[in-house]
Amino acid sequence: MSLRINATVDQAQEQTPLQKAHNARMNEDYNQRWMSETGFSQLKEDDGEKLRSRSWHGQFRELTRKCIIHNLTQAAS
């Protein structure tokens, strides 16, 4: 029985080329995600989480202003 356990452990550690490619892609996606999440949290921390405007156009302008101010602040520091 110990031979079977060792055989399954060895098989579990080996990855097919497709699995390796999938894991590499997931690592790339995760790196992009944490960078965007960091940016969003900085925006929320600086200017608050909520938009005050009610119309879509007003929200768009408000969000654009927040992004511009955030980028200028990051460039200045």
N, C-alpha and C positions, 0 to 999 in steps of 0.2 A: 504494500500500500504506500509506502514512503516513496517509491519510484513514481507512482502516479502524481503525487503531490508535487514532487520536483519537476515533473514534466509539464504540469499545468502552470507552474510558476515561470518556467522558461518560456512557454508559449505566450504568456501574458506580457512579458517584457519585450518581445519582438513586435515590431510594428511594420505594417505593410507600407510601401511607398505612398499609397493614397492616404493612409493615416498620418504619415509624416508631413505630407503637404498640407493636410487639413490643420494639423497642430501649428505649423508655421504660419498659416494664414490667420488662425485665431490669435496668435501672439501679436501680429501686425494690427489686427482690428482692436485688440485690447489697448495697445499703445495709443492708438488714435482716440479711443474712448476716454481714457483717463485724462488726456490733454484737454479734450473738449469739456469734460466735467469740471476740471480745474478752472477753466475760463468762465463757465457758467456760475460756479460758486463765487468767484471773485466779483463778477457783475452783481450778483445778489447781495453780497456782503457790502459793497460800496454804495449801491443805490437803492437797496431794498428789493424785495421780491415781487412786489405788485406794481402794475401799471395803473395810473390814475385816469387815463383817457378812456372814454367809452366807445368811441367809433374806431373802426379798423384803421382808418387813415391816421387818426390821432395816436393810436397805439404804435403804429409803424414809425411815426415821427419820433415819439418818445423813446422807443427802443433804439432807433438810429442815433439819437442824441446820447443815450447812455453808452452805447458802444464807442462813439467818437470820444467821449470824455474818458472812458476807461482806457482806450488806446493811447490817448495823450498822457494820461497819468502814468501808464506803464512805460512810455517812452521817456518821460521826464525823470523817472527814478532809476 
